[in-house]
Amino acid sequence: MAVCGYEPYYGLFALITAAHILTQQTHNKNQARYQAKLRLVRLLYQRHWDKQRVINLFRVVDWLMKLPESLGQQLWQEIETIEESEKMQYITSVERLGIAKGRVEGRVEGESRLTPLWPPTHLGNKQVK
């Protein structure tokens, strides 16, 4: 029985807090981060929350706990295995593609911000005095 009406959110706060702490603890430790992220994903599925809540929480966890491409692919394979065993498909293949596309666009945008602002291209080969 709900006492104050916020009980369903305790799990949400705990999961996001855990993701934040684990992100800090696994800085520059890709394999440890992969294992921690996989544990959190499994928790998401074990809670049997509604699809939209799982997707939203996964997006937060995925944003916080970035993985190298190879480990990210390995995680997707694990998620597919979990979904098959649980008979739940929260994150569709189309959503996976969208998330991957967003990552690529984010990298491209980040790289474009690293391009030097000097010398200005409109000056060509002229020397600035």
C-alpha positions in Angstrom: 0.0 0.0 0.0 1.3 3.4 -1.0 1.9 5.7 2.0 2.9 8.9 0.4 2.3 8.2 -3.3 6.0 8.5 -4.3 6.9 4.8 -3.7 7.1 4.0 -7.5 9.7 6.7 -7.9 12.1 5.3 -5.3 13.4 2.8 -7.8 13.9 5.5 -10.4 16.0 7.7 -8.2 18.1 4.8 -7.0 18.8 3.6 -10.5 19.8 7.0 -11.8 21.9 7.6 -8.7 23.6 4.2 -9.1 24.3 5.0 -12.8 25.9 8.3 -11.8 28.1 6.7 -9.1 29.1 3.8 -11.3 30.0 6.2 -14.1 32.4 8.0 -11.8 33.8 4.8 -10.5 34.4 3.3 -13.9 36.1 6.3 -15.5 38.7 5.0 -18.0 37.7 1.4 -17.1 35.8 0.3 -20.1 35.3 -3.3 -19.1 34.1 -2.4 -15.6 31.7 0.2 -17.1 30.3 -2.4 -19.5 29.7 -4.8 -16.6 28.1 -2.1 -14.4 25.9 -0.9 -17.3 24.8 -4.4 -18.0 23.8 -4.9 -14.4 21.7 -1.7 -14.5 20.0 -2.8 -17.8 19.2 -6.1 -16.2 17.7 -4.3 -13.2 15.5 -2.3 -15.6 14.1 -5.5 -17.1 13.7 -7.2 -13.7 11.5 -4.3 -12.4 8.9 -5.1 -15.1 8.1 -1.4 -15.5 6.1 -0.2 -18.5 7.9 0.1 -21.8 8.2 4.0 -21.9 9.7 4.1 -18.4 12.3 1.5 -19.3 13.1 3.3 -22.6 13.4 6.7 -20.8 15.6 5.2 -18.0 17.8 3.4 -20.5 18.4 6.6 -22.4 19.6 8.3 -19.2 21.9 5.3 -18.3 23.1 5.1 -21.9 23.9 8.9 -21.9 25.7 8.7 -18.6 27.6 5.4 -19.2 29.1 5.8 -22.6 31.0 2.8 -23.9 33.4 2.2 -26.8 31.7 1.0 -30.0 32.7 -2.6 -29.6 31.4 -2.9 -26.0 28.3 -1.0 -27.1 27.6 -3.6 -29.7 28.2 -6.3 -27.2 25.8 -4.7 -24.8 23.1 -4.6 -27.5 23.6 -8.3 -28.0 23.1 -8.9 -24.3 20.0 -6.7 -24.3 18.5 -8.8 -27.2 19.3 -12.0 -25.2 17.6 -10.5 -22.1 14.5 -9.4 -24.2 14.2 -12.9 -25.7 14.5 -14.6 -22.4 12.0 -12.2 -20.7 9.7 -12.2 -23.7 9.8 -8.4 -23.6 11.0 -6.1 -26.2 11.3 -2.6 -24.8 13.8 -1.2 -27.1 13.0 -2.0 -30.7 15.6 -2.4 -33.5 14.4 0.9 -35.0 15.0 2.7 -31.6 18.4 1.1 -31.5 19.3 2.5 -34.9 18.0 5.9 -33.8 20.2 5.8 -30.7 23.2 4.8 -32.8 22.5 7.5 -35.3 22.2 10.1 -32.5 25.6 9.0 -31.2 27.2 9.4 -34.7 25.6 12.8 -35.1 26.8 13.8 -31.6 30.4 12.8 -32.5 30.3 14.7 -35.8 29.0 17.8 -34.1 31.6 17.5 -31.4 34.4 17.1 -33.9 33.1 20.1 -35.9 33.5 22.2 -32.8 37.1 21.2 -32.6 38.0 22.7 -36.0 40.3 25.7 -35.6 38.8 29.2 -35.9 42.1 30.6 -37.0 43.2 31.4 -39.6 39.9 32.5 -41.1 39.2 30.7 -44.4 38.0 33.9 -46.1 41.6 35.3 -46.0 43.0 32.5 -48.1 46.8 32.4 -48.2 47.1 36.1 -47.3 49.3 36.8 -44.3 47.7 38.7 -41.4 49.8 41.6 -40.1 
